[in-house]
C-alpha cells in the first residue's frame, strides 16, 4: 500500500478525524515529519472524546513500517515469504525445522493465507509492542518480519507434526485464530515459535528438597529455566526452619530465608539475554516456623540481609487457617519445622490436605518433641495483610481447595502454584539417587543419577473473549477445539530447558487455556460488573468453554491416545464431573466419553495476559480496566491506553478497578472457578479507605467462594466520589 493510498484510507475510515488528518498529511507530504513521527502525533491526540486516534495512529505506524520493510527486502533481494524463510534460516534467526518439515509448494500455499487487511485490527500500543518485542529482528536490530508473517510462522511451527494430508488446513486455522485476534498464545510461544531455540512454555514449578544437593539443584534448575525466558514457582515448604538441627547438631540450620536470597541473586544474575531479569515466586506454608521472616521479604523496614526484593512471596493456606480466622482471631496459631515433624512423626505434614492434614496438624501441636513458635492468629494475620497492602504480596494459595478439586490426585500432590498463581498441577521433589565414577578417555567420568520427580511446565494460550462471539456455540467450539490442539502440539514441539520438565509435561500433558478481554466482553454487551447478570453470564460462558475444552481433549485422545497417567484419574472415574455438579444430560454423555480417554491431564488456567492482551487490543485477563483512558509514557513515545470499543454506550459500563466493590469480583471468581480445573490470576483492587479487617474479609470471601488463588493486592489512594461510572 502506497503512502498516498494509506492516508486516503485513514481519512475515509475515520471521517471525524479528516480535518486534523489533513494537517498531518501536509506535514508528511512536505517531509517535515516521517510516517513514524506522524503516528506518534496521532497517538498523542487520542482522548476520551476522540478514541479513534488510537486506531488511526496504528495505521500510520504500519504504513511507515511496511515502506521501510519493503525497501529493506529490496536491498536484501527477498521477494516473498518463501525467500524470507530461506534467508532467515541461513542467518540462524529461523529454525531450519520449518523448511525441513514443509515442501516449497506448501510454503507457497501458506503465503496465500496472509491477510494484510488484518493489520487494521491493531491499536497503536498493540502494534508498537509487537514490533518492539515479538517480530524477528536482525542482530543489528533491524525488523525483518511483518506481523502477519509472524503469525504465519508461528502457525507453521505449531502445525508441523499434524498429518501431512490435512496439515495445511490446520496451518490456516491456527493462523486465522491468531491474526484475527481471537486467541493469543503466551509470550514465550509468540516470541520463540519458529526460532532455533523454541522454548514455548511460560512458567515452571519446582519443589525444593530439604538437602544441600537438592537446594542447589533447584537453583540450577531455576537458572536454566530463566536463561530461556521462563518464570518459576519454587515451593520451600519442605526446607527446614532456622534453628533446626543438621545431622543431629541442634540450632545449625539457617532457615529458608538464606536460601531464598540465593534464588533472588540468581534471578538478577541470569537476566534472559539482557532483556529482563529472571522472575520467581517463592511459596511457604502458613504453618512453617520461618513464616514471620518470610512475610518481611519485600518490605522496606528491617534487616536488609533478610530481604529478597526481586522475588514474589506467596503463602499456602490450609482451610483450618481461614476457619480459625473467621471464628476468632484471639487464639494461638502454631508454627513448626517440617524437618522436626518428619523426624518425630515419620511423615511430612505438607504431604496431606483437608481433614487428614488437620488431624495430623493437631497431633504435631500436641507432640512435645516438636518445637512450636506460638503466635496469636490476629498478629500473624496483621503481618500478612500489612505486607499485602504495602507490597501487593504475599500471593495466596488455598491448598485444600486446590487439592480437593485436583483431577489427578491419584498421582500426587499440589503444593503451590507458579509465578502468576494460575497453574495447579502435581509436583514432587527430585532426589539424588547415586553418584558413580568410571574411567573415561580423558580421565574419570562422574555420573549423578537423579530421581526426576514432577517438575511442572505451563503451556498457555488465551481466548480473547472481547473479540469473539461467545454466544455462538459453533464458532466458539471451532476456536476452542483449535487452541486445545495447538497447546497439545506445544508439548511435543517444545524445546525444554530441563529433561525433568519434558518428562512431567509428557506424563500429564497438562495445558492451560485461559482468557483475556473479560471486561471487554461484559462492556460490549452492556453488562455491569457489579450485577447478578454478570455472575449469570460468567457462569454460562465458562461452563461452555470448559465443556468444549473437555470435548476437544476427548476427541484428541481418540485420535492420539490418552495421557500416560490417565488410569485412575478423576477423568476416568468421573469424580471430576461429580465434584463440579455437572449432572445435565450433555455433561453425563461427556463424562462417559472422558472415561474412555482424555488427552490432557489439566485443561484450563487463566493467566494475567498483561502483554498479549495489548497485542489483541483487549482488556487484560480477568481484570477490570484500571482507567477508561490514559497516556502512558515510554522511552521514545506516548502510548494511548483506551478501553476497548470505548463509545457513549460502553463508557458508563466500564467501571474502573479501584471503584469496584471487590466482593463482586470474588463472587465472579467463585462462579468461574467451578469450571476451571486449575486456577485464575485474580487481582484485588483496594484504596486507602480499606481497613485491614476489610482486606481480611476479602480473603475470607475468596476462600468461602472456592477461589483457589489470589494474585496481587493492588492498593491505590483514590477519591471514590470521582468515579465516572457512577455518574448519570
C-alpha positions in Angstrom: 0.0 0.0 0.0 1.5 3.3 -1.0 1.7 6.3 1.3 -1.0 8.2 -0.6 -3.4 5.3 -0.6 -2.8 4.7 3.1 -3.5 8.3 4.1 -6.6 8.4 1.9 -8.0 5.2 3.5 -7.4 6.5 7.1 -9.4 9.7 6.2 -12.1 7.5 4.7 -12.3 5.1 7.6 -12.2 7.8 10.3 -14.4 10.7 8.9 -14.4 12.6 12.3 -10.6 12.9 12.1 -10.5 14.0 8.4 -9.7 17.7 9.0 -7.0 17.0 11.6 -5.6 14.2 9.4 -5.3 16.7 6.6 -2.9 18.8 8.6 -0.8 15.7 9.4 -0.9 14.8 5.7 0.5 18.2 4.8 3.5 17.7 7.1 4.1 14.2 5.7 4.0 15.5 2.1 6.3 18.4 2.9 8.6 15.8 4.5 8.8 17.8 7.7 7.9 14.6 9.6 8.2 10.9 8.9 5.3 8.4 9.0 6.6 7.1 12.4 6.6 10.7 13.8 3.1 11.3 12.3 1.9 8.1 14.1 3.2 9.5 17.4 1.4 12.8 16.8 -1.8 11.0 16.1 -1.4 8.7 19.2 -0.9 11.8 21.4 -4.2 13.2 20.1 -6.1 10.2 21.5 -8.7 11.2 24.1 -11.9 10.0 25.6 -13.7 12.3 23.1 -11.8 11.0 20.1 -10.6 7.5 20.9 -10.4 6.8 17.1 -6.9 8.4 17.0 -5.6 5.2 18.7 -6.5 3.2 15.6 -5.6 5.9 13.1 -2.1 6.1 14.7 -1.7 2.4 14.3 -2.5 2.7 10.6 0.1 5.4 10.2 2.7 3.4 12.1 2.1 0.3 10.0 2.2 2.3 6.7 5.6 3.7 7.7 6.9 0.3 8.9 5.9 -1.5 5.7 7.5 1.1 3.5 10.8 0.6 5.4 10.3 -3.2 5.3 9.8 -3.2 1.5 12.9 -1.1 1.0 14.9 -3.5 3.2 13.6 -6.5 1.4 14.6 -5.0 -1.9 18.1 -4.3 -0.7 18.4 -7.9 0.6 16.9 -9.4 -2.6 13.9 -11.0 -0.7 10.8 -11.1 -2.8 8.3 -13.2 -0.9 7.6 -15.3 2.2 9.3 -18.4 0.9 12.5 -16.5 0.2 12.2 -14.8 3.6 12.1 -18.1 5.4 15.2 -19.4 3.5 17.1 -16.2 4.2 16.2 -16.2 8.0 17.2 -19.9 8.2 20.5 -19.1 6.7 21.0 -16.2 9.2 20.1 -18.7 12.0 17.2 -16.5 13.0 14.6 -19.0 11.9 14.5 -22.7 12.8 15.7 -25.0 10.0 12.9 -27.4 11.0 10.4 -25.2 9.1 11.8 -25.7 5.6 12.8 -29.3 6.5 9.2 -30.1 7.5 7.3 -28.3 4.7 7.8 -28.5 1.0 8.3 -25.4 -1.1 4.8 -25.9 -2.5 3.4 -26.0 1.0 5.2 -22.7 1.9 4.0 -21.1 -1.3 0.4 -22.2 -0.3 1.0 -20.8 3.2 1.9 -17.5 1.7 -1.6 -17.3 0.2 -3.1 -17.3 3.7 -1.5 -13.9 4.6 -4.3 -11.3 5.0 -2.8 -7.9 5.2 -6.1 -6.2 6.0 -5.9 -7.8 9.5 -3.2 -5.3 10.3 -6.0 -2.8 10.7 -7.1 -4.6 13.8 -4.1 -3.4 15.8 -4.2 -0.5 18.2 -1.2 1.8 18.2 0.0 0.3 21.5 -0.5 -3.2 20.3 1.4 -2.7 17.1 4.3 -0.9 18.9 4.6 -3.7 21.4 4.5 -6.3 18.6 7.2 -4.6 16.5 9.4 -3.9 19.6 9.2 -7.3 21.3 7.8 -10.1 19.1 8.7 -9.9 15.5 12.1 -11.2 14.4 14.9 -8.7 14.2 18.5 -8.9 12.8 21.4 -9.0 15.3 21.7 -5.3 14.4 18.1 -4.6 15.5 16.5 -4.3 12.0 12.9 -5.5 11.7 12.8 -8.5 9.3 9.2 -9.8 9.6 5.7 -8.4 9.3 3.1 -9.0 11.9 1.2 -11.3 9.5 4.3 -13.3 8.6 5.0 -13.7 12.4 1.6 -15.2 12.9 2.0 -17.5 9.8 5.5 -18.6 11.0 4.0 -19.5 14.4 1.2 -21.4 12.8 3.6 -23.3 10.6 5.6 -24.3 13.6 2.7 -25.4 15.8 1.1 -27.4 12.9 4.4 -29.1 12.0 3.5 -32.6 13.4 0.0 -32.7 12.0 -0.9 -35.4 9.4 0.5 -34.3 6.1 -2.8 -34.6 4.2 -4.5 -32.1 6.5 -1.6 -30.1 7.8 -2.1 -27.0 5.7 -5.8 -26.8 6.8 -4.5 -26.7 10.4 -1.9 -24.1 9.5 -4.7 -21.9 8.1 -6.9 -22.4 11.2 -4.1 -21.6 13.5 -3.1 -18.5 11.5 -6.6 -17.3 11.3 -7.3 -17.5 15.1 -4.1 -15.6 15.9 -4.3 -13.0 13.1 -8.0 -12.3 13.8 -7.0 -11.7 17.4 -9.4 -14.4 18.6 -6.6 -16.2 20.5 -3.3 -15.2 21.9 -0.5 -17.6 22.7 1.7 -17.0 25.7 4.6 -14.6 25.3 7.3 -17.3 25.0 5.3 -19.1 22.3 4.7 -15.9 20.3 8.4 -14.9 20.7 10.1 -18.2 20.2 8.0 -20.4 17.9 9.7 -20.6 14.5 13.1 -19.7 16.1 16.1 -22.0 16.6 15.7 -22.1 20.4 12.0 -22.6 20.7 11.3 -22.6 24.4 7.5 -22.2 24.3 6.4 -22.5 27.9 5.7 -19.6 30.3 6.3 -21.0 33.7 7.8 -23.8 35.6 7.3 -25.1 39.2 9.8 -26.9 41.3 9.7 -28.5 44.8 12.8 -27.6 46.7 14.1 -30.6 48.7 15.5 -30.4 52.2 19.1 -31.2 51.4 22.1 -29.2 50.3 22.3 -31.1 46.9 18.6 -30.7 46.4 18.5 -27.0 47.1 21.4 -26.3 44.8 19.9 -28.5 42.1 16.7 -26.3 42.3 18.8 -23.2 42.0 20.5 -24.7 38.9 17.0 -25.6 37.5 15.8 -22.0 38.0 18.9 -20.6 36.3 18.4 -22.8 33.2 14.7 -22.0 33.0 15.4 -18.3 33.4 18.1 -18.4 30.7 15.4 -19.3 28.1 12.8 -16.8 29.3 10.7 -18.9 31.7 9.3 -17.8 35.1 9.4 -20.1 38.1 7.4 -21.1 41.2 9.5 -22.6 44.0 8.0 -24.4 46.9 10.1 -24.1 50.0 7.7 -25.8 52.4 10.0 -28.9 52.8 13.1 -26.9 53.8 13.9 -27.0 57.5 13.4 -23.8 59.6 16.0 -21.6 61.2 17.4 -23.2 64.3 16.5 -26.7 63.4 19.1 -29.5 63.6 21.5 -30.7 60.9 22.9 -34.3 61.3 21.8 -34.0 65.0 23.5 -30.7 65.7 20.9 -28.5 67.3 20.4 -24.9 66.0 22.6 -25.4 63.0 20.0 -24.7 60.2 20.0 -21.2 58.8 16.3 -21.5 57.6 14.6 -20.8 54.3 15.4 -17.0 54.0 19.1 -17.6 53.4 18.2 -20.0 50.5 15.6 -17.7 49.1 18.2 -14.9 48.9 20.2 -17.2 46.6 17.2 -17.5 44.4 16.9 -13.7 44.4 20.5 -13.4 43.3 20.1 -16.0 40.6 17.0 -14.1 39.3 19.1 -10.9 38.9 22.2 -12.7 37.5 20.5 -14.8 34.8 18.9 -12.0 33.0 17.4 -13.7 29.9 20.0 -12.3 27.4 19.8 -8.9 28.9 16.1 -8.4 28.0 14.8 -8.7 31.6 15.9 -10.3 34.8 14.6 -13.7 35.9 11.3 -13.9 37.8 10.2 -16.3 40.5 7.6 -16.7 43.2 8.6 -18.5 46.4 5.9 -20.4 48.4 5.8 -21.3 52.1 3.2 -22.9 54.2 1.2 -20.9 56.7 2.4 -23.2 59.5 6.1 -23.0 58.7 8.3 -21.7 61.5 10.1 -19.2 59.3 6.8 -17.6 58.2 7.2 -14.2 60.1 10.6 -13.6 58.5 9.2 -14.8 55.1 6.5 -12.1 55.3 9.1 -9.4 55.5 11.0 -10.4 52.3 9.8 -7.4 50.3 9.1 -4.8 53.0 11.3 -1.8 53.3 12.0 -2.0 57.1 14.2 -4.4 59.0 17.5 -6.2 58.3 18.3 -5.9 54.5 20.3 -9.2 54.8 16.9 -10.9 55.3 15.3 -9.3 52.2 14.6 -10.6 48.7 13.1 -7.6 46.9 13.2 -9.2 43.4 11.1 -12.2 44.3 7.4 -12.6 44.9 6.5 -14.4 48.2 3.3 -16.5 48.4 1.7 -18.3 51.3 -0.1 -21.7 51.2 -3.1 -21.7 53.4 -5.0 -24.7 54.8 -8.7 -24.5 55.4 -8.1 -24.5 59.1 -6.3 -21.2 59.0 -9.3 -19.4 57.4 -11.8 -21.2 59.6 -10.0 -20.1 62.8 -9.5 -16.5 61.4 -13.2 -16.3 60.7 -14.2 -17.7 64.2 -11.8 -15.9 66.5 -8.6 -14.0 65.8 -7.7 -14.1 69.5 -6.4 -17.7 69.5 -2.9 -19.1 69.1 -1.5 -20.4 65.8 1.4 -22.8 65.9 4.4 -22.6 63.5 6.6 -25.7 63.2 9.6 -27.0 61.3 8.8 -29.7 58.6 12.1 -31.4 59.3 11.3 -31.8 63.0 7.9 -33.2 62.2 9.4 -35.7 59.8 11.9 -36.8 62.5 9.4 -37.0 65.3 6.3 -38.4 63.5 7.8 -40.2 60.5 5.6 -38.3 58.0 5.8 -35.0 56.1 2.8 -32.8 57.2 2.9 -30.9 53.9 2.1 -34.1 52.0 -1.5 -34.1 53.3 -4.5 -31.9 52.9 -8.1 -31.4 54.1 -9.3 -33.3 57.2 -6.3 -35.7 57.2 -3.9 -32.7 57.3 -5.9 -31.1 60.1 -5.9 -34.2 62.2 -2.1 -34.6 61.8 -1.5 -30.9 62.4 -3.1 -31.1 65.9 -1.1 -34.3 66.5 2.0 -32.4 65.9 0.9 -29.5 68.1 0.4 -31.9 70.9 3.8 -33.6 70.4 6.4 -32.1 72.9 9.3 -33.3 70.7 8.4 -30.7 68.1 9.3 -27.1 68.9 6.4 -24.7 68.4 6.6 -21.0 67.6 3.3 -19.8 69.0 1.8 -16.6 67.7 -1.6 -15.1 68.1 -3.6 -15.5 65.0 -4.5 -11.8 64.9 -0.8 -10.9 64.9 0.0 -13.2 62.1 -2.9 -12.1 60.0 -1.9 -8.4 60.6 1.6 -9.2 59.3 0.1 -10.9 56.2 -2.3 -8.1 55.5 0.2 -5.3 56.2 2.6 -6.9 53.7 -0.2 -7.3 51.1 -1.2 -3.7 51.4 2.3 -2.3 51.3 3.9 -4.6 48.7 1.0 -6.4 46.9 2.3 -9.7 48.2 2.2 -12.4 49.5 0.1 -14.2 46.9 -2.4 -16.6 48.4 -2.7 -20.3 47.6 -5.6 -22.2 49.2 -4.1 -25.6 49.2 -7.0 -27.7 50.5 -9.4 -26.2 47.8 -6.8 -26.9 45.1 -6.1 -30.5 46.1 -9.8 -31.4 46.7 -10.6 -30.4 43.1 -7.4 -31.9 41.6 -8.4 -34.4 38.8 -5.0 -36.2 39.2 -4.9 -36.6 42.9 -4.3 -40.4 42.3 -0.8 -39.5 41.2 0.4 -36.8 43.6 0.1 -33.6 45.5 -0.2 -29.9 44.5 2.0 -27.9 47.0 1.9 -24.5 45.4 1.3 -22.5 42.2 3.5 -20.7 39.7 4.7 -17.1 39.3 1.2 -15.8 38.3 -0.9 -18.2 40.5 -2.9 -19.8 37.7 -1.3 -23.2 37.5 -2.3 -26.1 39.8 -0.6 -29.4 38.8 1.0 -32.3 40.6 4.6 -31.7 41.8 7.2 -33.5 43.7 10.9 -33.0 44.6 13.9 -34.5 42.8 16.0 -36.9 44.7 19.7 -37.7 44.3 20.0 -41.5 43.8 23.7 -42.2 43.4 27.0 -40.9 42.1 29.2 -43.2 40.1 32.8 -42.8 39.0 34.1 -44.5 35.8 37.2 -44.3 33.7 36.9 -42.2 30.6 39.1 -41.3 27.6 40.3 -38.0 29.2 40.1 -39.1 32.9 37.4 -40.0 35.4 33.7 -39.6 34.5 31.4 -38.7 37.4 27.8 -39.6 36.8 25.0 -38.3 39.0 21.7 -40.3 39.0 18.6 -38.2 39.8 15.1 -39.4 40.5 13.2 -36.9 38.4 10.0 -36.1 40.5 7.3 -33.9 38.9 8.6 -30.6 37.6 5.6 -28.6 36.3 5.5 -26.9 32.9 2.9 -24.3 31.9 1.8 -24.2 28.3 -0.6 -21.3 27.9 -3.0 -19.6 25.5 -6.0 -17.3 26.0 -9.3 -16.8 24.3 -9.9 -13.1 23.6 -13.4 -13.0 24.9 -13.9 -9.4 23.7 -13.1 -10.3 20.1 -15.2 -13.5 19.7 -18.9 -14.2 19.7 -19.1 -16.1 22.9 -22.9 -16.8 22.4 -22.3 -18.5 19.0 -21.6 -22.1 20.1 -20.5 -23.3 16.6 -17.9 -20.5 16.3 -16.7 -21.0 19.9 -16.4 -24.7 19.5 -14.2 -24.4 16.4 -11.9 -21.9 18.2 -11.7 -23.8 21.4 -11.0 -27.1 19.6 -8.2 -25.5 17.5 -6.5 -23.9 20.5 -6.6 -27.1 22.6 -5.0 -28.9 19.7 -2.3 -26.1 19.4 -1.5 -26.4 23.1 -1.3 -30.2 22.9 1.1 -29.7 19.9 3.3 -27.3 22.0 4.1 -30.2 24.4 5.6 -32.3 21.6 7.3 -29.3 19.7 8.7 -27.5 22.7 12.4 -27.0 23.4 12.7 -28.0 27.1 15.5 -26.3 29.2 15.5 -29.3 31.5 14.8 -33.1 30.9 12.7 -33.2 34.1 10.3 -30.7 32.6 9.8 -32.7 29.5 9.2 -35.9 31.4 6.4 -34.3 33.6 4.9 -32.5 30.6 4.6 -35.7 28.6 3.3 -37.8 31.5 0.5 -35.4 32.3 0.2 -33.4 29.1 -1.1 -30.5 31.2 -2.1 -27.3 29.4 -3.6 -24.0 30.4 -6.3 -22.5 28.3 -7.3 -19.1 29.7 -9.0 -15.9 28.7 -8.3 -12.2 28.1 -10.8 -9.5 27.4 -13.2 -10.4 30.2 -14.2 -6.8 31.0 -14.2 -6.0 27.3 -16.7 -8.9 26.8 -19.0 -7.6 29.5 -18.9 -3.9 28.4 -19.7 -4.5 24.8 -22.8 -6.5 25.9 -23.9 -3.7 28.4 -23.3 -5.9 31.4 -22.3 -4.1 34.5 -19.5 -5.6 36.7 -21.5 -5.2 39.9 -24.6 -7.1 38.9 -26.2 -10.6 39.1 -26.4 -10.5 35.3 -22.5 -10.5 35.3 -22.5 -13.7 37.5 -25.0 -15.5 35.4 -23.3 -14.6 32.2 -19.8 -15.6 33.5 -21.3 -18.9 34.7 -22.7 -19.6 31.2 -19.6 -18.6 29.3 -17.1 -20.5 31.4 -19.2 -23.7 31.6 -19.4 -23.5 27.8 -15.6 -23.1 27.4 -15.0 -25.9 29.8 -17.4 -28.3 28.1 -15.8 -27.5 24.7 -12.3 -27.9 26.1 -13.1 -31.3 27.7 -14.8 -32.4 24.5 -11.9 -31.4 22.3 -9.4 -33.2 24.6 -11.5 -36.3 24.5 -11.5 -36.2 20.7 -7.8 -35.7 20.6 -7.4 -38.8 22.9 -9.4 -40.8 20.4 -7.0 -39.7 17.7 -3.7 -39.7 19.6 -4.2 -41.6 22.8 -4.8 -40.5 26.5 -2.0 -39.0 28.7 0.1 -41.8 30.3 -1.3 -41.1 33.9 -4.9 -41.2 32.8 -5.7 -44.5 34.6 -7.3 -43.8 38.0 -7.7 -40.1 37.4 -10.9 -38.1 38.1 -11.5 -38.0 34.4 -11.7 -41.8 34.2 -13.6 -42.3 37.5 -16.0 -39.5 36.8 -15.2 -37.6 40.1 -14.1 -34.6 38.1 -17.7 -34.1 36.9 -19.4 -35.1 40.1 -17.4 -32.6 42.2 -18.5 -29.8 39.9 -22.1 -30.7 39.8 -22.2 -31.5 36.1 -25.4 -33.6 36.1 -27.1 -32.5 32.9 -27.6 -35.0 30.1 -24.9 -33.5 27.8 -22.4 -33.4 30.7 -23.2 -37.0 31.6 -22.6 -38.0 28.0 -19.3 -36.2 28.0 -18.5 -37.9 31.3 -18.9 -41.3 29.6 -16.7 -40.2 26.8 -14.0 -38.9 29.1 -14.0 -42.3 31.0 -12.7 -43.8 27.7 -9.8 -41.4 27.5 -8.8 -37.7 27.5 -5.6 -36.3 26.1 -4.7 -33.7 28.7 -4.5 -34.1 32.5 -5.3 -30.5 33.1 -7.0 -28.1 30.6 -7.9 -24.6 31.9 -5.9 -22.0 33.7 -6.4 -18.2 33.4 -3.2 -16.2 33.3 -2.9 -12.4 33.6 -2.2 -11.7 29.8 -0.9 -8.2 30.5 1.3 -8.0 27.4 -0.6 -10.3 25.0 -3.9 -8.5 25.7 -2.3 -5.3 24.5 -1.4 -7.1 21.2 -5.1 -8.1 20.8 -6.5 -4.7 21.7 -8.5 -6.0 24.6 -8.5 -5.9 28.4 -6.1 -8.0 30.5 -7.1 -11.4 31.7 -10.0 -11.3 34.1 -9.2 -7.8 35.4 -11.5 -4.7 35.1 -9.9 -1.7 33.4 -7.6 0.4 35.6 -8.8 3.5 33.7 -11.0 4.1 30.7 -8.3 6.2 29.1 -4.7 7.3 30.0 -1.5 8.2 28.2 1.5 6.0 29.2 5.0 7.5 28.8 7.5 5.1 27.4 11.2 5.6 26.3 10.5 7.2 23.0 6.8 7.6 22.8 3.5 8.4 24.5 1.3 5.4 24.2 -2.5 5.8 24.5 -4.4 3.2 26.6 -8.1 3.2 25.7 -10.7 0.8 27.0 -11.6 -1.4 24.0 -14.5 -0.2 21.9 -15.0 2.8 24.1 -18.1 4.6 23.0 -21.0 6.5 24.5 -22.8 3.2 25.1 -19.8 1.4 26.8 -18.4 4.5 28.6 -20.7 4.0 31.7 -20.4 0.3 31.7 -16.6 0.4 32.1 -16.3 0.9 35.8 -12.7 1.3 36.9 -11.0 -1.3 39.0 -10.4 0.7 42.2 -14.0 1.8 42.3 -15.5 -1.7 42.1 -16.8 -3.4 45.2 -14.2 -6.3 45.3 -16.8 -8.7 46.7 -18.4 -8.8 43.3 -15.0 -9.7 41.8 -14.6 -12.5 44.2 -18.2 -13.8 43.7 -17.5 -13.8 39.9 -14.2 -15.6 40.6 -16.0 -18.3 42.6 -18.6 -18.8 39.8 -15.8 -19.2 37.2 -13.7 -21.4 39.5 -16.2 -24.3 39.3 -15.5 -24.6 35.6 -11.7 -24.1 35.8 -9.7 -27.3 36.7 -6.6 -25.2 37.7 -6.7 -21.6 39.0 -7.1 -18.0 38.0 -4.9 -14.9 38.3 -7.3 -12.9 40.4 -6.2 -9.4 41.4 -7.9 -7.4 44.1 -8.0 -3.6 43.9 -8.2 -1.6 47.1 -8.0 2.0 48.1 -6.6 3.7 51.3 -10.1 3.7 52.7 -9.9 -0.1 53.3 -9.2 -1.3 56.8 -7.2 -4.4 57.5 -10.3 -6.1 58.7 -12.0 -5.4 55.3 -9.0 -6.8 53.5 -9.2 -9.9 55.7 -12.9 -10.1 54.7 -11.9 -10.3 51.1 -9.6 -13.2 51.7 -12.3 -15.0 53.7 -14.8 -14.4 50.9 -12.4 -15.8 48.4 -11.9 -18.9 50.5 -15.7 -19.3 51.1 -16.4 -18.9 47.3 -13.9 -21.7 46.5 -11.4 -19.4 44.8 -8.1 -21.2 44.7 -5.5 -18.4 44.5 -5.2 -14.6 44.9 -2.6 -12.8 42.9 -1.7 -9.2 43.7 -3.4 -6.9 46.2 -3.3 -3.6 44.2 -3.6 -0.7 46.6 -4.2 2.8 45.5 -5.4 6.0 47.1 -8.4 7.3 45.1 -11.2 9.7 45.8 -14.2 7.4 45.2 -16.6 10.2 44.7 -14.8 10.9 41.4 -15.9 7.6 39.9 -17.2 8.5 36.4 -19.1 5.2 36.0 -21.4 6.1 38.9 -22.4 9.4 37.1 -25.7 9.7 35.3 
